[in-house]
Amino acid sequence: MSVLKRLSSVVQAKANKALDRVEDPRDTLDLSYEKQLEQLQQVRKGVADVATARKRIELQAEQLQASANKLQDQARSALAQNREDLAREALTRRAAIATQLEQLKTQHDQLVAQEDKLVQTTQQLQARVEAFRTQKETLKASYTAAQAQTKIGEAVSGISESMSDTGMAMQRAQDKIAQMQARAGAVDELLASGALTDLTGSSDPIQAELDKASQSGQVDAELAQLKGQLAAASPAGVLGTAEKPEAEAPEEDKVVDAEPVVESPEDAAKTPDPFTIEDKEGES
Amino acid sequence: MIVRILEDGQYKVDKPTAKKLDALDAKLGKALDKADEAAFAKALAGLVKTVHSSGKKLEPSVITPSDLAIPAATSTLAEVRELLNSETIKVKRKKG
């Protein structure tokens, strides 16, 4: 037998099950109408569910995108610090995130299509339920005529067919949502476990390594600066004190005297700030 | 003849179109038997396209059963199989 005919009888049979039990066709009409209203409500709820799932995916995509951007920045600053190993690590992770993001986008598109379709279905169902409500009263009024019975049968099987079609569309949408939620859960777990970079950065090994590297770079640079200052200051100081203690510069004399005790620590405390900026500007 | 594309709606088709659908129907049946995904997708796309191009869409307010049901355009072979299998269960139940 033809596949399409079989399919048609499957669709019609699905919703008829409940209606079959009723003896009086007039009751069938009422019951059918009630079922339609029930279903209309379910479809509306379904639309809301799909929208919720879609929003969640959008939120996750944003998070992933932010992670990817951050890793990109990290790779750049790692390279600036000559840490190619770190840059490679960051880019590898970024590639993994990009794959996830790609899959999320595909799912998101499907979800949007599903949502659109459900909204359409709701509108169609609404129109049909409305039409059925008017027909039902007419049919009930003329029930005694034998012809009306056939019409009732036709109207009911027509409407039950639309109902089961709607029901199946809902089922498919829900299956899809379930799949996506499973994936969304997996992505959440990945984010939580730190396999994908955590946005707070606190538990981010790449960032920690970079910080360490830039800190030690900063310390080196400070050391160099201090050494430079000492080298510049001490010959002048030694010469100053040894040869012309008072004649040349009394002010400078004070400075030289004070230097080891007062100015040096003050200097050391001041240096980090301007230095960091210089350091970063030099590297980026 | 009235044809329903699942998740889409009902269409009225004329006889020549119905013949085309018959041929594609047979192809769909073969693809289902052989579990041939490619042939299935091709036959399904052909069915949907034929109805869309030659059929006349019914208003939602028209309430009538369909003679044929075409799976939703995005259906997979597995989904259609499952649908058809749900019929066998129904038939058994009715007999028992």
HADDOCK unambig.tbl for C-alpha pairs under 7 A between the chains (distance, minus, plus):
assign (segid A and resid 2 and name CA) (segid B and resid 25 and name CA) 6.55 0.50 0.50
assign (segid A and resid 2 and name CA) (segid B and resid 26 and name CA) 6.93 0.50 0.50
assign (segid A and resid 3 and name CA) (segid B and resid 25 and name CA) 6.35 0.50 0.50
assign (segid A and resid 3 and name CA) (segid B and resid 29 and name CA) 5.86 0.50 0.50
assign (segid A and resid 4 and name CA) (segid B and resid 25 and name CA) 6.51 0.50 0.50
assign (segid A and resid 4 and name CA) (segid B and resid 68 and name CA) 5.14 0.50 0.50
assign (segid A and resid 4 and name CA) (segid B and resid 69 and name CA) 5.11 0.50 0.50
assign (segid A and resid 4 and name CA) (segid B and resid 70 and name CA) 5.80 0.50 0.50
assign (segid A and resid 5 and name CA) (segid B and resid 67 and name CA) 6.66 0.50 0.50
assign (segid A and resid 5 and name CA) (segid B and resid 68 and name CA) 4.95 0.50 0.50
assign (segid A and resid 5 and name CA) (segid B and resid 69 and name CA) 6.52 0.50 0.50
assign (segid A and resid 7 and name CA) (segid B and resid 69 and name CA) 5.57 0.50 0.50
assign (segid A and resid 7 and name CA) (segid B and resid 84 and name CA) 6.25 0.50 0.50
assign (segid A and resid 8 and name CA) (segid B and resid 66 and name CA) 6.84 0.50 0.50
assign (segid A and resid 8 and name CA) (segid B and resid 67 and name CA) 6.63 0.50 0.50
assign (segid A and resid 8 and name CA) (segid B and resid 68 and name CA) 5.14 0.50 0.50
assign (segid A and resid 8 and name CA) (segid B and resid 69 and name CA) 4.43 0.50 0.50
assign (segid A and resid 10 and name CA) (segid B and resid 84 and name CA) 6.91 0.50 0.50
assign (segid A and resid 10 and name CA) (segid B and resid 87 and name CA) 5.40 0.50 0.50
assign (segid A and resid 124 and name CA) (segid B and resid 60 and name CA) 5.69 0.50 0.50
assign (segid A and resid 127 and name CA) (segid B and resid 60 and name CA) 5.92 0.50 0.50
assign (segid A and resid 127 and name CA) (segid B and resid 61 and name CA) 5.93 0.50 0.50
assign (segid A and resid 128 and name CA) (segid B and resid 60 and name CA) 5.38 0.50 0.50
assign (segid A and resid 128 and name CA) (segid B and resid 61 and name CA) 4.92 0.50 0.50
assign (segid A and resid 131 and name CA) (segid B and resid 61 and name CA) 5.15 0.50 0.50
assign (segid A and resid 154 and name CA) (segid B and resid 64 and name CA) 5.96 0.50 0.50
assign (segid A and resid 154 and name CA) (segid B and resid 65 and name CA) 6.36 0.50 0.50
assign (segid A and resid 155 and name CA) (segid B and resid 63 and name CA) 5.60 0.50 0.50
assign (segid A and resid 155 and name CA) (segid B and resid 64 and name CA) 5.70 0.50 0.50
assign (segid A and resid 157 and name CA) (segid B and resid 65 and name CA) 5.76 0.50 0.50
assign (segid A and resid 158 and name CA) (segid B and resid 63 and name CA) 5.31 0.50 0.50
assign (segid A and resid 158 and name CA) (segid B and resid 64 and name CA) 4.17 0.50 0.50
assign (segid A and resid 158 and name CA) (segid B and resid 65 and name CA) 3.88 0.50 0.50
assign (segid A and resid 159 and name CA) (segid B and resid 63 and name CA) 6.11 0.50 0.50
assign (segid A and resid 161 and name CA) (segid B and resid 65 and name CA) 6.64 0.50 0.50
assign (segid A and resid 165 and name CA) (segid B and resid 6 and name CA) 6.00 0.50 0.50
assign (segid A and resid 165 and name CA) (segid B and resid 7 and name CA) 6.30 0.50 0.50
assign (segid A and resid 166 and name CA) (segid B and resid 7 and name CA) 6.75 0.50 0.50
assign (segid A and resid 169 and name CA) (segid B and resid 7 and name CA) 5.79 0.50 0.50
